Amino acid sequence: MKDAEILSTFLELDPAAHKAAEAAPLVFDACHIGVVLRAVLFVQLVMGVGAMFAAVSLPDWLVQMALLTGVALPATLVWLIVACGLKTVLARLPALGQLLAGLVLGALAGTLGCAVLVLAGMLERAPWLASASAGMLLAAALVLALQMRAKGRAPAAAAARLSELQSRIRPHFLFNTLNSAIALVRAEPAKAEALLEDLSDLFRHALVDQGDAVTLEQEVTLAQRYLAIEQVRFGARLQLEWALDPRAGQARLPPLLLQPLVENAVRHGVEPSEAGATVRVSTECRGSVVVIKVTNTVPAGSGVPGHGVALDNVRDRLRLLHDVQGRFQSGLVDGVFQVRMEVPL
């Protein structure tokens, strides 16, 4: 079968998912701590600049700033909380609909902030229209920034899927896998069938859009299938260690995030070493944080292999999904290369 026929076969596995991926709406997501912090800081900076126009001295500016903060801070927090709570509903709207919804919420939040000052007796005349207009303008800026952040995920995710697809159809990987299956057909047909099923699953995951995020449990399953294929190829040279915390399985990750890490471990740890290497994958739930580690022994004198393209891609995609709540570290210590990630549960 030709390459084009192979690809078309896998693409036809789930046409509904393919169409859904094409029609996926743009989502603006206000449910991240980093987004909340940046939004509050942005609004406060705008209020600070606005207070300069009315202030005649530094003490006067501080008074004006305190007054504006009394309007802006609760309004901003209400806008973020409501936008986060309505995330699923807003996700069904087109980009323009999301913008309009954000403007309406901004006007209501601005009016609410003004009402707080009126009830506190801090205003003689309530600027309802000005508060609502300011809320709309600030909300428009925040929505556009969030939409740009959401758009930023698309190229990174597409690059990851393309890299994964290219990796899966690398001639030596594909031919080695097929040769291993052929060698097992007569002696161990069940094992050959399992090998081909694992290969089919890898293609399916590479070609079907999984959305913005999948569970850690799904990523671990995919990594296990890949390593099962490589285990047949390398035999005793590939030593696998799994330390999986079942409580961590529901943590959310960008799709195809764990796969390039275990592939790097095999490529740079096992392939160049005649004695082989140990690849260890561990997950651990620590309160509201999940720690994920992928480690592999490295042949002496090899240093840090590769150009770090896969690591950079993983780091960027993790930052896009979890912002300041996601952490990524990597390094080589005493002949062991480790990638360590932290994600919220």
N, C-alpha and C positions, 0 to 999 in steps of 0.2 A: 504494500500500500504506500502511495506517495505521501510526502509531508502534508500537502494541501488537503488530501483526503483524510489524513489523521486529524488535522485541525478542525475540518468541517464536521467530522464525526463527534468530536467533543463539544463543539459549539452548539450542536443540535440537542445536547443532553437536556438543556433547560431553557428553551426559548422564552418562556414567561419571565424568568429571572433576567434574561438579557434585555427584554423590552422594558422591564421595570427599572433596570439600571439606566436606560436611556431617558426614561421619563422621571427620574428621581428629582424631586423638588429641592430647591436651595433652602437650607436651614440656617437660621441664625440662632445661636445657642448662648444663652446668658447664664447657664448653670455651672460656671467654672469660677473658682475663687480668684484666679488671675484676671478674668474678665471683670468681676465685681470690683477688684482693687483698681484696675485701670479706669473703669468707668467713673468711680468715685473721685479718683485723682483728676481725671479730665474735667469733670463738672466743677470741682473745687478750683482748678486753675482758671476756668472760664469765669467763675464768680469772683475770683481774686482780681482778674483784669477788669471786670465790670465795676468792681468797687473803687478802682482807681479813678474812674471818671467823676464820681461824686465826692470823693474824699479830698480834704484840703490839708490834711496832716496824717502822720502815721497813726496816732491814736484814733483819729476819725476813720481811717481806713480799716483799722481793726474792728471798730464798732460796726461799720458797714459790712465787713466781711462776716462778722458773727451773725448779723441780721440775714444776709443772703444765705449763709450756711444753714440757718434755721429753716429756710425754704427748700434749698437745693438738696441737702443730705437726705431727709426723709423721703422727698419726692423721688430721688434717684434710687434709693433702696426699694421703695415700693414698686417702681418701674421694673427693676431687675427681678424682684421676687415674682411679680405677676408674669413677666415675660418668660421666666424659667418654668413657672407652673403651667403656662399655656404652650410650652414648647411643642408638644405633640400636635396640638391644634394648629399652631402657626406653621408647622412643617408641611401641612397640607396645602398651604396657600402659595401662589406664585410669588416671585420676588417683589413685584409691585404691591401685591396684597399684604405681604409681610411689612413692607415699608409703611403702608397706610395704617396697618394695625399698630405699628410702633409709634406713629405720629399721634394716633388717638390716645394710646396709653400715656404718651408723653404729655399731652394736653391735660389729661385727667390727673396725672401725677403732679404737674405744675400747679393746677388748681388746688389739689390737696395740700401742697406745701404752703400755699398762700392762706388756706383756711386754718392751718395750724397757727400761723402768726396772728390771724384775726382773733381766734379763740383765746390766744395768750394775751391779747390786748396790746400787742406790740406795733400795731398799725392803726393810724387814724383813718386812712382811706385804703381799701383793699384793691390792689391792681390785678383784678381777676384776668382781664384780657392779656395783659403783659405777662403774667405768670404762665398762662396757658400757652401763649406764643413761644415764650422761652423754653417751656417744656417740650413743645413740638420740635423746635430747632435742635435742642440737645439730643432728643430722642432720634431725630433723623441722622445726626452724626454718629450716634452709637449703633444704630441699626446698620448703616452703611459700613462701619468698621467691622461689625460682627459678620456681615455678609462677605466682606473681603477676606476675613479670617476663614470662613467656611469654604470659600473658593480656593483658598490656599491649600486645602487638603487634597483637592482633586488632582493636581499635577503630581504631588508626592505619592498618592495612592496609585495613580496610573503608572508612574515610574516603577513602583514596587511590583505591580502585577506584570509589567513588561519584563523587568529583570527576572522575576520568578519564572515566567514563561520561557524566556531565553535560557535560563538555567536548566529548566526541565527538558528542553529539547536540544541541549548541548549534545553533539554527536557521541562523544565518549560516554556520557552518562546514559543516554538512551540505548546505545548499542551494548554497553556493559550490562545494563539491566535486562535487555532482551536475551543476550547470550547466557546470562545467569538463569533466566527462565527456561531457555532451551535445554540447558544442561540438567535442569531439574525435572523436565517433563516426564521422562521415563522412570527415573529413580524415585522422585518424590513429586508426583503430579499435584498433590494438594498444596505443597509448598510453592510450586510454580504458579498455581492459580492465585494464591495469596499474594505473591510477588507482583503479578500483573494487576491485581485489584488495587494494590498500593500505588502502583504507577498511574493507573487510571484516576485514582482519587487526587493525586498530585496535579495532574492535568486539569481535572475538573475545578479544583480550587483556584488554579492559576487563571482559568478562563472565565469563571463566573464571578460577577461582582458581588462581594459579600456585604456591601454597605460600608458605613463609616467605622463600625466596630464589631468585633466578635468576642466571644468569651475566651478566657485563658484556657479553659478546658478544651475548646475546639482547636486552639493553636497547638496545644500539647499533643492532641490526637494526630494532627497533621505532621508534626515533627516526629512522632513515633513511627508513622508510616514511612517517612523519608529515611529515618535511621534503620528501619527494618530492611529496606532495600539495600542500603549501604552495608548492613551487617552481613547479608548474603555475599556481597562482593568482597569485603575485606576479611570476613571470618574472624579469627581470634585477634587480628590486629586492631579491631575496633572493640574497645571495652566500654560498655554503656552502664551508667549509674543514674537512676531516677530517684529523686526524693521529692515527692509531690504531696502537698498539703491539700486535702479535699476541700477545705474551707476557702481556698484561694481560687477555685475553679470558675467562679462567676465574675471575677475581675474582667474589665473590658480593655481590649487591646485593638489597635488597628489591625486589619486582616493581613496575613502573611508577614507578621512582625518577627515571630519566633523562628520561622523557617530559615531565613538567611543567616541567622546566628548559628544554628546547628550545622548548616551547610558549611559556613566558614570554619567551624570547629573540625569538621571532617577534612576539608580541603587543605587547611593549614596545619592541622595536628596529625591526622592519620596518614594522608597520602604521602607526605615527604619523609615519613619515618618507617624504616624497615621493621622496627620493633612494634610499630603501631602507637596508639595513644588512647587515653581514657577521656571520654566525653561525659560530662555530668550536667544534668539539668535538674534544678531544684526550684521549688516554689514554697513560700512560707507566708502565712497570714499573721501580721503583727498589728493587732487592733484593727484600725480602719485602713491599713496600708498592706499591700501585697508586695513581697520582695521576690524577684525572679532572677535566677543566676544561671548562666551557661558558661561552663569552664571546660578547657581542654589542655592537656599537656602539649608542650611544643618541643620539637627536636632541638637538642643543644646547638647553639651557634646560629639559629635561624633568625633570632630577633623577633620583631613584630612584623609578621608577613602581610602582604597585600597593601592596597592603597587606602583602605578604610572607607571605600565608597558605600559598601553595604552598611557599615556602622553609622556613617553620617545619615544615610536614608532612614535607618531605624530611629536614630536620635531625633531627627526632624519630625517624623510622623508621630512619635510619642509626644513631642512638645505640642504639635497641632491638636492632638486629641485631648490631652490632659493638662496642657499649659503648665503652670507652676507646680501642679500636683504630681506631675510625672518627672522622674529623675533617671538619668542614664549615666553610667560610668563604665569605663573599660580600661584594662591595663594588663601588662605582663609582669608577673612577680615570681621569681624562683622557678622559672620554667613552666609556669601555669598561666595561661591567658584567660581572663575572666571578664564577662560582661554582666553588669549588675543593673537591674532596673527596679524602680519603685513606682507603683500605680495605685490609685485609690480603689477601695473595694466598693 
